[in-house]
Amino acid sequence: MNFWLITILLILLSSNIVETMASYLNIKAISSDIPDEFKKIYNQEEYRHSQDYLRATTKFSILQNSFNLLLIILFLLCGVFNLLDIWARDFNFGPVLTGVIYISTLV
């Protein structure tokens, strides 16, 4: 592995760790008590339901981000990005259209 690959992997991993920890801390900070400012707007059941929804969507987001990170790392280590680059360049279009083809295959 070269310097740039290790740098990219470290950036991806550290970014995912920070994002996961922030999400975990947000879940941990969820309170079941309605703040005084919202007691006139929400009842206890609606507020509990919204907190449960927030918890579930945040956990799913953590799972989704981890799966995406795993795919990106596998693509990097297995050379899939390079194969797509070679494939897009084989069309012999200009750099802009080649870039559009490359990005289109990733999306």
C-alpha positions in Angstrom: 0.0 0.0 0.0 1.2 3.4 -0.8 1.1 6.6 1.2 -2.0 8.1 -0.5 -4.0 4.9 -0.2 -3.2 4.8 3.6 -4.1 8.5 3.9 -7.4 8.0 2.1 -8.3 5.0 4.2 -7.4 6.8 7.5 -9.5 9.8 6.5 -12.5 7.6 5.6 -12.2 5.6 8.8 -11.7 8.5 11.1 -14.6 10.4 9.5 -16.9 7.4 9.9 -15.8 7.0 13.6 -16.5 10.6 14.4 -19.8 10.5 12.7 -20.8 7.3 14.4 -19.8 8.7 17.8 -21.7 11.9 17.3 -24.8 9.9 16.3 -24.4 7.6 19.4 -24.1 10.6 21.7 -27.2 12.2 20.1 -29.1 9.0 20.7 -27.8 8.8 24.3 -28.9 12.4 24.9 -32.5 11.9 23.9 -34.8 12.6 26.8 -38.3 11.2 27.3 -39.4 14.3 29.1 -41.0 17.1 27.0 -39.2 20.4 27.4 -41.5 23.1 28.9 -41.4 25.1 25.7 -43.1 22.2 23.8 -45.7 21.1 26.3 -48.4 23.1 24.6 -47.5 21.8 21.1 -46.8 18.0 21.8 -48.5 15.6 24.1 -46.4 12.9 25.8 -47.4 10.2 23.4 -46.5 12.2 20.2 -43.2 13.3 21.8 -42.3 9.7 22.7 -43.2 8.5 19.2 -41.0 11.2 17.7 -38.1 10.2 20.0 -38.5 6.5 19.0 -38.5 7.5 15.4 -35.4 9.6 15.8 -33.6 6.7 17.6 -34.6 4.2 14.9 -33.6 6.4 11.9 -30.3 7.3 13.6 -29.4 3.6 14.2 -30.3 2.8 10.6 -28.2 5.8 9.4 -25.2 4.4 11.3 -25.7 1.0 9.8 -26.1 2.5 6.3 -23.0 4.6 6.7 -20.9 1.7 7.9 -22.1 -0.4 4.9 -21.2 2.3 2.5 -17.8 2.7 4.1 -17.2 -1.1 3.7 -18.1 -0.9 0.1 -15.8 2.1 -0.6 -12.9 0.3 1.1 -13.5 -2.9 -0.8 -13.7 -0.9 -4.1 -10.4 0.8 -3.2 -8.6 -2.3 -2.2 -9.9 -4.5 -5.1 -9.2 -1.9 -7.8 -12.8 -1.4 -8.9 -12.3 2.4 -9.2 -9.4 1.8 -11.5 -11.3 -0.7 -13.6 -14.1 1.8 -14.0 -11.6 4.6 -15.0 -10.0 2.4 -17.6 -13.4 1.4 -19.0 -14.6 5.0 -19.2 -11.3 6.1 -20.9 -11.7 3.3 -23.5 -14.6 5.4 -25.1 -11.9 8.0 -26.2 -14.1 10.9 -25.4 -12.8 14.1 -23.9 -11.9 14.5 -20.2 -15.3 16.0 -19.3 -17.4 13.4 -21.0 -15.1 10.6 -19.7 -15.6 12.1 -16.2 -19.4 12.1 -16.7 -19.4 8.5 -17.8 -17.2 7.5 -14.8 -19.4 9.3 -12.2 -22.6 8.0 -13.9 -21.5 4.4 -13.4 -20.8 5.1 -9.7 -24.2 6.6 -9.1 
